[in-house]
């Protein structure tokens, strides 16, 4: 991949796939930039100066090889700007193009990002030598599509959490007609050009993170590809417009969704990834099923283009999506998040000292059981006004048995049992999955198990109207999914055993220093059996809870909402050697 600097450009490459947007023949704005005005930008319509939603698209045109304009018109520019009153931060920028029919991208085109002063005008920038903001050069860039007709790349600005805010402009640039990547189509010069002959455009998606607060819903089934649409074929993705799915009454203004993702593989499944549509497939995973079993994992996913989420499977699989709530712009009716030190609420196993009602016996098959979670010592001193809980559920066969569990369902007391599942344990091992569960009558929750099972429930926070205990709560800030940790060689130092500290704040993903809790997807790749792995805030005592379990030695994932500890760090403990992959999808902050 080639990179170079022109005036104040940062040139880079990316990893991503997104649909092509067809342009309208609207008024064309032509701009020139570069040290010698050697680049021409043609933008259809009036470039928007403010993005009111989390993600937008635009249509642009570069050179059209049919009229030999490539020699003099090399690039396009599109400008993005948040108003001074906008609390959001641009976290990612994605561009996707198509090659001329029959061609493929054999190498990376040259792209770039330029930042301008707040008063940069006209588009793209009044001053081609405008200074770059402090950490623009460290923006992470991913690409995909080499060897295919569709090429995309994404810039992520996680390491610059205050980048492109309060009126500052961001502009993007593409150059496919350079000496390194020419537009010719001869045998000597086979690199493809973009197909603009029919007015096709470049898809431009902008991820904007803004504060959002929670609205719980009774768990509801959005999607089941076994019943509608059929399986998702290997190495492909499918988009789902969440407000249109399942009759779950999810509004179009939701900025993120709290989902439970269940995969029903057709055999070996390398991995599955869920991500906001239009922002492309990030270098993260949501779950894995190497042994082909039914598995579930919770995920908080930002809403993408057209309020959609995309599901990618490396190998053919059916997918089930359930929803237990969504996040929207804060209002008088939305719920704020209050983190708690990780704490054990329920343990039905004998001999663990839990009182009747929150302890033994195990859950009997086909029988609903009520849990008065607010009676747990974990909630001592906390007002009983919580309207939803952030919980982690762990199931294991009753002592002395090898009883599989087809499914377990959790819902608020007083509501009918929904047609959803929270987790599955078909191989009779130990399985954990997180869930945000609305509080029911008297703050209780109900649990139904298809088969006999023991159950452990841990809590790490709750959602309520402010203030609670005299203090305001937190809002969710979604970010483009980013890999914080991968201990696997060669990037990491290999598996670890025991306690380790993770410096989240100063990592390459670098969330805001105001973050008080992180939203992680944690994956372990153990060489053998690993009973449990636990996260907690640095500086605190290790709690008696677990985040996930891999007793069978399989690759295992789970969502974890972990309070930030000293200097933005979290601690992790593994009771046996394991590799760890840790991705961040957002954080909670004031």
C-alpha positions, 0 to 999 in steps of 0.5 A, spaced: 500 500 500 502 506 498 502 513 502 504 520 501 503 527 503 500 532 499 499 539 503 496 537 509 494 530 507 494 524 511 494 518 506 492 511 508 489 505 507 483 501 510 479 494 511 471 494 510 466 493 505 459 497 504 454 497 498 455 502 493 450 508 493 448 511 486 448 518 485 443 523 482 445 528 477 444 534 481 448 541 481 456 539 481 460 543 486 467 544 483 473 545 488 481 545 487 486 544 492 493 542 493 499 546 494 498 547 486 491 546 486 492 540 482 486 536 485 479 537 482 473 535 487 467 534 484 461 534 489 454 533 487 449 537 491 451 542 496 455 539 501 452 538 508 456 542 514 452 538 519 450 531 520 444 530 525 444 523 525 449 518 527 451 516 520 450 519 513 452 518 506 454 522 500 455 522 493 461 524 489 464 523 482 471 523 480 474 522 473 470 518 468 475 514 464 471 515 458 472 522 457 480 521 459 479 526 465 483 522 469 489 526 467 487 532 470 481 530 475 484 526 480 480 526 486 474 528 490 473 532 496 467 531 501 467 535 507 464 534 514 463 538 520 459 538 526 456 545 529 459 548 535 453 546 539 453 538 537 456 534 543 458 529 538 465 526 536 466 523 529 469 516 530 470 513 524 469 515 516 468 510 511 469 510 503 467 504 498 468 504 491 466 500 485 471 498 479 469 498 472 465 492 470 470 486 470 475 489 473 478 488 480 482 492 485 489 489 485 492 494 490 490 499 494 488 506 491 491 512 494 486 516 499 487 521 504 484 525 510 485 533 511 483 537 517 481 544 516 480 550 521 473 551 523 472 556 518 474 552 513 470 555 507 469 554 501 469 546 501 473 543 502 478 548 505 480 555 504 487 553 506 490 547 503 496 548 508 491 548 514 494 544 520 492 537 522 490 536 529 494 533 534 494 526 533 491 525 526 497 522 524 495 516 529 488 515 526 487 507 525 486 505 518 483 498 515 481 496 508 478 490 504 476 489 497 483 487 494 482 482 489 475 484 488 471 489 484 469 493 491 474 496 495 473 500 501 477 503 507 475 506 514 479 511 518 477 510 526 479 516 530 479 512 537 486 515 539 483 522 538 477 522 542 476 530 541 478 530 534 473 533 529 469 537 534 466 543 535 465 546 528 472 543 526 472 540 519 474 534 516 475 532 508 476 526 505 480 525 498 481 519 493 487 519 488 486 513 483 490 516 477 498 516 480 504 514 477 503 508 482 496 506 481 494 509 474 487 509 471 489 505 464 486 499 462 492 496 458 495 490 459 501 494 461 497 498 466 491 494 468 489 497 474 482 499 474 478 505 474 472 507 478 466 506 474 462 513 474 459 512 467 452 511 469 453 516 475 455 511 480 457 514 486 462 513 492 459 511 499 461 515 504 459 513 511 461 517 517 460 515 524 458 520 530 458 518 537 453 522 541 451 521 548 445 516 549 441 513 554 437 507 555 430 505 554 428 498 556 423 493 552 421 486 554 425 481 550 423 481 543 425 476 537 427 481 531 430 476 526 430 468 525 433 466 519 431 459 520 424 462 519 425 467 514 431 469 509 435 462 510 442 462 512 447 467 511 452 464 506 459 463 508 464 470 507 458 474 506 454 479 510 446 481 511 443 487 513 437 488 518 433 494 519 432 493 526 426 498 527 422 494 521 424 487 524 419 482 529 414 487 531 418 489 537 416 497 536 424 499 536 424 507 534 428 509 528 431 514 532 435 509 536 442 510 536 444 503 538 441 497 540 442 492 546 442 485 542 443 478 544 446 474 538 445 467 537 448 463 532 446 456 529 452 454 525 451 449 519 458 446 521 464 449 523 464 457 524 470 461 524 467 467 527 461 471 526 461 479 527 455 484 528 457 491 526 453 498 524 451 497 517 455 502 512 461 502 517 464 496 514 466 490 517 471 491 523 477 487 525 473 484 531 469 478 532 462 477 536 462 470 537 466 463 535 463 456 534 469 452 532 465 445 534 459 447 531 454 448 537 449 453 538 452 459 542 449 466 544 453 472 545 450 479 548 452 485 544 451 493 544 451 495 537 451 502 534 445 503 529 448 504 522 445 506 515 438 506 515 438 504 522 441 497 520 446 492 523 450 488 519 451 480 520 457 477 517 459 470 518 465 466 516 462 460 515 455 459 513 450 459 519 443 461 521 442 467 526 437 469 531 437 476 533 433 478 540 433 485 543 432 487 550 433 495 549 435 501 545 439 507 546 437 514 544 438 521 545 438 523 552 431 526 554 426 526 561 424 519 560 431 515 558 435 511 563 442 513 565 447 508 567 450 507 574 456 502 575 456 497 581 462 493 583 462 486 580 458 482 585 454 476 585 447 476 586 444 469 585 448 462 586 443 456 586 449 451 587 449 448 594 454 450 599 455 457 597 451 460 602 446 464 598 439 465 602 433 461 600 430 465 594 437 467 591 440 460 592 439 453 591 435 449 589 437 448 581 432 450 576 427 445 574 426 443 567 420 447 564 419 451 570 419 458 571 422 461 577 422 468 580 428 472 583 428 478 587 434 481 585 434 487 589 434 483 596 441 481 594 446 485 598 449 487 592 444 492 592 445 495 599 444 502 600 441 503 593 434 506 591 429 501 589 428 505 583 432 501 578 428 500 571 433 495 568 440 491 570 446 489 567 447 482 569 451 476 567 448 469 567 452 463 568 449 456 567 452 449 569 449 442 569 447 440 576 452 437 580 453 429 578 449 430 572 451 432 564 445 435 563 445 439 556 440 445 556 437 447 550 435 454 552 434 459 558 430 465 558 430 471 562 425 477 562 421 482 567 416 479 572 409 481 571 410 480 563 408 474 559 414 469 557 417 472 551 419 467 545 427 469 546 433 466 549 438 468 553 443 463 552 444 455 550 448 450 553 447 444 548 454 440 550 453 440 558 459 445 559 459 451 563 456 457 559 456 465 560 452 470 557 451 478 559 444 481 558 441 487 560 434 485 563 428 490 565 426 490 572 419 487 573 414 487 579 418 489 585 424 489 581 424 482 580 426 478 574 423 471 572 427 465 569 425 459 565 430 453 563 428 448 558 432 443 562 435 442 569 440 447 570 444 451 576 444 458 575 449 464 577 447 471 576 452 477 577 451 484 576 455 490 574 450 496 574 443 498 573 439 503 569 435 508 572 432 515 572 437 520 575 439 522 580 440 516 584 443 517 591 444 524 590 449 523 583 447 523 576 448 517 572 452 516 565 450 516 558 453 511 552 458 513 547 458 508 542 465 507 538 467 504 532 469 497 534 477 497 536 481 491 538 485 493 545 488 487 546 490 480 542 495 476 546 496 471 541 503 471 537 506 475 533 502 481 536 502 479 543 506 475 548 502 469 548 498 466 553 498 468 560 495 465 567 493 469 573 492 477 574 494 482 568 492 489 568 490 493 561 491 500 560 485 502 556 485 509 556 492 509 553 491 504 548 491 504 541 483 505 542 484 510 547 477 512 549 475 518 553 478 520 559 471 521 562 469 514 561 467 511 567 465 504 565 467 500 558 463 496 554 468 490 552 467 484 548 472 479 551 474 472 547 479 467 550 483 462 546 485 457 551 490 451 550 486 447 554 481 447 560 480 454 563 475 454 569 473 462 569 476 469 567 474 475 571 474 483 570 474 488 575 476 495 575 484 496 577 485 498 584 479 494 587 479 487 590 478 482 585 471 480 586 467 473 587 464 473 580 466 471 573 466 474 566 466 467 562 468 460 562 472 455 557 472 449 561 471 445 555 477 449 552 473 452 546 474 459 544 469 463 548 466 470 548 462 474 552 460 482 553 463 485 559 461 492 562 467 493 566 468 500 571 474 504 569 479 503 575 485 507 576 488 511 571 483 508 566 485 501 567 482 494 568 484 488 571 483 481 569 484 474 572 485 467 568 485 461 573 489 457 567 493 459 561 489 463 555 490 468 550 485 474 550 482 478 545 479 484 548 475 489 543 471 495 545 465 497 543 463 503 547 464 507 554 459 510 559 461 517 561 457 523 564 
